[in-house]
Amino acid sequence: MTVTVTTGSSAGYRHAIKVNERHELFTDMPKAHGGEGSAPEPHDYFDVALGACKALTVTQYARSHNIPLSGISVDVSSDNSKEREGFYGMTVQLTLHGTLTDEQRAKLLAIANKCPLHKLMTTVEVKIETRLNQGALTQ
């Protein structure tokens, strides 16, 4: 997978994001930090990734096991007030739609906690290597 983030204008903070050259998203800084607040900021996408992964994982599991889940809503809230001390708190609230037994609901909750991004965010050591590309010089 390739993600490319490109400056929208030299005056603001808005950037275009392309994922695999097929999907386009945008990001911006909040107004409180000098941006226009015209798009989600990077922390928002971090939270979105977790919510989306849980929704897709639960839906896929329910379908493959004939559990009558007719829909799911995932609300993710976060607290970054202690991020500089090494703690980023997230709370996920699942709303499962459909005629489900207590056992099915409990199983889907357990599956939600096993989604790949939940595991990535909580159990995997992530290594990031940032390199400088030999890009075009502007004068």
Buried (B, 14 or more C-beta within 10 A) or exposed (E): EEEEEEEBEEEBBBBBBBEEEEEEBEBBBBEEEEBEBBBBBEEBBBBBBBBBBBBBBBBEBBEEEEBEBEEBEBEBEBEEEEEEEEEBEBEBEBEBEBEBEEEBBEBBBEBBBEBEBBEEBEEEEEEEEEEEEEEEEEE
